[in-house]
Amino acid sequence: MLRFAPSPTGDMHIGNLRVAIINYIVAMQRSVEFIVRIEDTDKERNIEGKDGEILQILEKFALPHSQLFYQSANLHIHQTMAIRLLEDKKAFACDCTPDELEKERKKAKENKVAYRYSGKCENKTKVDIENMKANNIPFVIRLKKPLENIVYNDLIKGSFETAPNEVDSFVILRADGTPTYNFACASDDMTSGVDMVIRGEDHISNTPKQIHIKNQLGYTQETIYAHLPIILNSENKKMSKRDDASSVKWLLENGFLPDAIINYLLLLGNNPPSEIFTLPEAKEWFDLKKISKSPAKFDIDKLKFINREHLKIMDDKKLSMLFGYSDIEIGKLAKLYIDECSTINELDVKIKSIFAPKLFENEWGSEMMLLQSIINNAPMFKTYDEFKSYTMEKSELKGKMLFKPLRLLLTGEENGPELSELYPLIKSYLLEIVS
């Protein structure tokens, strides 16, 4: 089983979406379930409505899940597991104050060594814990550090070995009884039966801790790990909230198609048989083990190119629906502008310009008004040549004096596709267009 585990603390990042897409593909390849777990235990950082937004995005990108969990609903399970570790003496209660811990951190920094917990509370007894409870002394529960190195193999990054001191005796249950990220994550993966974890490489430091948690809880099922390289911005820095394009919501609002975004994110670090593909096609060739270990650089111009290619192959009627129509001809009309447009928003401007009320306050205003009157009283012509001959004859305009105002009247712009290509697609809307 594979899972996608986002936190509702902000807009979905393209790195998160990439993780979701790859988890979904691998789940389909392995014929196992793909589940979604909303990691909402950090109540202070949770943003209302972001969980729904995440689920809507997964739906837009056609990434269906078989089950949906909210991590906060498993609080009792997390607490039960922590208490079990405490009773088995694999964990201990720690009443060190924040001030004491801060002093230890400062001392470590002054000595230029990595901070490690002192182990001061490691031998507290049940009696000590009862006394702390009786006297309302806040305490956390820490998992004892491992006795041996934690070793695991990453499908992308290779072998890792982490020493006990690097894992340290870390907190698994806070003083308010809520679980820390690593403990909740490992516990939920266990109880859900997740046997393969694909996520970003920023989680590499969490993996040995989560393996240690599982080991101490007696979990024996093997878990396969794969950490995806980070995505860099144009300045070769990790993409952050400051980069607009890092937000999936921003990309969608700016007219990028879900299919194109999927295509682009799967291209990063991969060498597919074809540069342009769909998600079902990617399922056939995608191989997690062949992803590059190096960071991938985000290129908005490359995404625009891919988006344009997906617009070209999109069903004409489906494309027209993006502009409020349900007409194959409008879809074909939009495609006439694809060489100069790369997003839905840019195409929408072109379509709206054609159907918007025309302005006559320009150097061609009188000619436009003349042509408008002629077209309003003209019969329907099947071909552009018939239409052109009729307007030329009735207006007595020729060359530039005809085609400049005619283009402005039909499209609202001075330049664009050939009128002979436009006319067959707009003729049924002609009276609406020239009004």
N, C-alpha and C positions, 0 to 999 in steps of 0.2 A: 504494500500500500504506500502511496505517496501523498504528500500534503503540501498545500500552500498556506502559509501562516502569517498574514499581514497584520499590522497594528493600525487601529483607526485613529492615528495621531496626526494625519496630514494627507495631502494628495498622494495618490499612488504614484510612485517613482517608476521610471522606465526600467530600472534595474529590478524592481519588484515584479513588474509585468513580465519581464524576461524569465524570471524564476518561475512564475506561474505557468507560462507557455511551455517551458521545458519540462516541468513536472507533469503537466498534462500529457505532453507527447510521450514521455517515457512510460507513464501509467498506461496509455493506450497500447504502446509497443509491448508492454509486459502483461497486458490483459488483467490489470489489477485496478482497484478503486483509486480515484483521485478525490481527496477530501479537502475542504477549506476549514481552517481554524482561525477565527478572529481572536487575536491575542490582545484582549482588552483589560488586562489586570492592572495596567498603569492608569488608574482612574484620573489622576491629575492631568495627564497629557492627552487623554482621549478627547476627541472632538465629536460632538453630537452629529449624527448623520453620516459620518465618514464610513462606517461599516456598510451602510446601504449603498453608498457611492462605490465602494470597492466591489460589492456584489453586482451592481449594475454594469460596471466596467467589464467584469468577467463574462457577463451575459453578452455585452456588445462584441466581445472578442470571441464568442462561441467557445468558451472554456467551461463546459458544464461539470458540476461536481456531484458526487453521489451522496455526500453527507456534509452538513454544516454544523460546526461547533463554536460555541463562545467559551473561551478559556475560563472566564470568571465563574461559569457554571460548575467548574470542577474544583472549586475551592476546598470543599470537604475532602475530596480525594487527595489533594496536595497536602493538606494538613495531616491527614491520616498517615500518609507515607512518611512525612517528616517526623512524626511522633514515633513511628515504627523504627526509623533509623536511630532516633534518640534512645529508645528502649534497648535496641541492639548494641548500643555503645559505639555505633558507627558515626554518630553525630553528637554534638554537645551544646549545652546552653551557654550563651556568652552575654554577660551584662556589662561589657566594656562600653563606656560612654563615648559619644561622638568626639568629645574633647580629647579623651585618652587616645583614641585611634588617630586623630589628626596629629597629635604630638608624635606618634610613632611614624606617621607618614613623613612629617617634616624632618625627623631625625634621619630617616632613610635617605631622603633627598639630599640632606646636608652631607651625608656620607657617600653620596653618589652610588647608591645601591637600590635595587628594586625593592619596593615595600612588600613585606610578607607579614602575615598575622603572627603575633608573638607566641601564641599557644597558651596564654595566661589562663584561660578558662577551660582548657581541654579536660581537666580532671574533676569537674564539678559533679556532685552526686545528686541523686534524687532528692535527698534532704535539702541540698542547696537550692534546687529548683523550687521545692515547696516553699522554702523561706522567701525566695524572690517573689513568688506569687503572693504570699501572705503579706509582704511588705510593699506590694505594688511596684516592684523594681522591674523596669522594662528589660527584656532580654530577647536576643535573636537565637536562632538555631543555626549552627555551622556544621557542615559536613567535614569530617576529618580528612586531611589530605591523604592521597594514596601512598602506599608503601613502595610501589614500583612505578617505573615509567609507564605512561599511557602511550600505546603504540597503535596507530591505525593507518590504513591506506586510503588515499583520496583518489577517486577515479580520474580526476583532472590534474591535480597538483602533485600526486605521488605520495611517498611515505612520510609520515610525521611521527616524531617521538618527543613527548613532553615529560620533563622531570617532575617529581612530586612537589618540589618547592614552587614550580611555576603554576601548578594547579592550585596549591595552597589550601588552607582550611577556609573555604568560602561560605558565605551566608546562603542558606536555602529557604529560610522562613524569617520574615521580618518581625519586628516587635509587635506590629498590629495583626499578626497572624496571616499575612498574605505572602504568597511565594515569590521568590525572586525569578527573574526571567529564565535563567538556566534550569532551575528546578521545575518550574511549571512546564517548560518546553520538553524536557526529558521525560517527565512523568506522563504528559499527554501523548507523546510519541509512543511510549510503552503501552498505555491503556488503549490506544487507538490501533495498535498493531502496525505502526509505520516502520517499514524495514528498509526504506531508502530515503535519505535526506539530501535534497538538492537545494542549495541556497547560495547567496553571495559570499565572496571570500572574506568579507568583513566579519563573518561568523567563525572563521578558523580558530580564533582564540577561545570560542565557546565550546567547541567540539570536545576537547579532552575533559572538560568539566562535566559535560552531559554524558559522556561515556562513563566517567567515574560514578556519576549518580546512578546510572543504570546498573553498573557492576555491583554497587553497594546494595541496591534493592534486589539483587539476585536475578536480574534480567539476563537471559542467556541467548535470546534470539539475536543473530548478527544483524547489524545495521550498516548499510553501505552509504558512504558519504561522497558527495561531489560538490566542490565549491567553485562557483563561476567567477571568472576574473571581473574586476570592476570595470565600469564604463567611465571614460575620461571625457572632459569637455574640450573645447578648442584650445585651452591653455594647458592641456595635459595634466589637469587636476581632476580629482574625483568629482563627478557631477553632483551638484547639491541643489537645494531649494532655490538658490540664487539664479540657477540656470532655468529659464522658462521651459525650455524643451525637455527638461528632466521630468516634468509633470505629464502624465498620460492625459489628464483632464485638459491641459493646455493644448496638447497635440490634437485632440479630438475637436476642441473648440475652434482651432485654427484650420480645420478642414482636412486633416489627414485621415485616411481610411484605416479601420482596424486591420484589414487584410495586409495593407502596405506596412503598417507598423510591425505586425507579426513578421512579415517577410524581412524587414530591415533588422529587427532584433535577432532573428535566427541567422542572419548573414554574419553577425559579429563573431569573429573567431572561428567561423566555419568555411568550408569550401564545397558548397553544394553543386550538384550537376548542372543547375541552371540558376541564373541570378534572380529571376522572377519566378515566384512559386506561391502556392497557397498552403494553408496549414495541413490539409489532408495529404498534399504531395510531400510536405516536409516529413510527415510520419514515416514515409517509405525509406528515406535516406538518412535521417538524422541519427547521429551516433555520438552519445555523450562523451565517450572516450577520445573522440577526435577533436574536441574543442581546444583551441589554442590556450596555453597557460598564460599568455601575455594579456595585459589590459587591452580593451577595445576602445577606440576613439569614436565618439559620436560625431557624425557629420550630417548636419541638417540639409545640406545640398544633395547628398546621396539619398536621404530619405525623401526629398522632394522628387528626385528622379524616379525612385521606386513607386512613389504615390502616383505619379503621372502614368507610369506603365500599368498600374492596376486600374486607373480610371479608363485607360484605353480598352482594357479587356472586360470591363464591367458590363453587365447586361444593360442595354439601352433604356429599357423601361424602369429598371431599378435605379439607374442613374438619374433619370428624370424625377423620380420621387424625392430625391435629395433637394430638389428645387421647388417642391410643392406640386408637381404634376404627376400624371400617370400615363405618359405618352412616349412611345418609342421615338417619335420624331424629335422631341425635346432632348432626349438622351443623345441622339445623333447630333443635334445642334450643339450641345455642350462639347461634344468631342471635336468639333471643328476648331475649338479654341484651346485644345490641349497642348499644342506646341508652344503657346505663350502663357499657359496657366499650369500650375502643378498641384493645386489644392482645390477642394470643394468650394471654399470661400472665394477664391479667385474666379472660379467658373461662375459662381453665383452672381458676382458683380456683372459679368458679361450677360447672363440671362436676364437679370433685372434691368440692365441698360436697354435691352431690346424691347422689353414690355413696359418700361417706364414712360410716363407722359413726355413728349418731346419738347425741347426748348427751341424757340424760333428767333431768339434774340442773338443772332450771329450773322456773319457775312452772307450766309446761304439761306437766311430766314425766309425771304420772299419766294425763292425757288422751292423750298420745303413746303411752304403753304400751298403753292400751286400743285405740287405733286400729291400732297395730302388730299386735296379736293378731287383730283383725277382718280386716285386709287379708291377713294370712298364711293365713287360713282361708276367704277369699272366692274366688268364681269370677272368671274374667277378664271384665271388662266392656269392651265395645267403645267406649262413649261415656263422657264425663266425667259427664254427667247421671245415667247409670245408677250409676256408681261413687259419686257424691256421695249419691244417694238411699239406696243400700245402707249406706254408712258412717253416714249420719245416723240411719237406722232402727235399726241394730244398736247404735250407741253412745248413742243418745238425746241427742246433743249438737246444739246449734243455734247459728247465728250465729257470733259471735267465739269461743265455746267450742269450736266445731268447726273453723273455718277456720284459726285461729292455730296450734293443735297439728298440724293436718294439713299446713299449709305447712312447719312446722319439720321434720316427719317426712319430707316428700317432697323438701325442698330444703336443709334445714340452716340456712335463713335466715328472718327474720321478714318480709321484704319481697321483692318480685320480680314477675315476670310473672304474669298471671292463671293460676290453677290449671287453668282450662278449656283454656288454650293449652298448658300443660305436659303434662297427662295423656296426650293422644294420642301424644306423643313418648317418654314414659317407661313406658308401660303394660307393654311387654314386659320391662322391667327391674324391675318393681314390687317383687317379693319381695327382690331384691338391694338395692334402694334403702332399704327400710324396716327392713332387718335391723340 
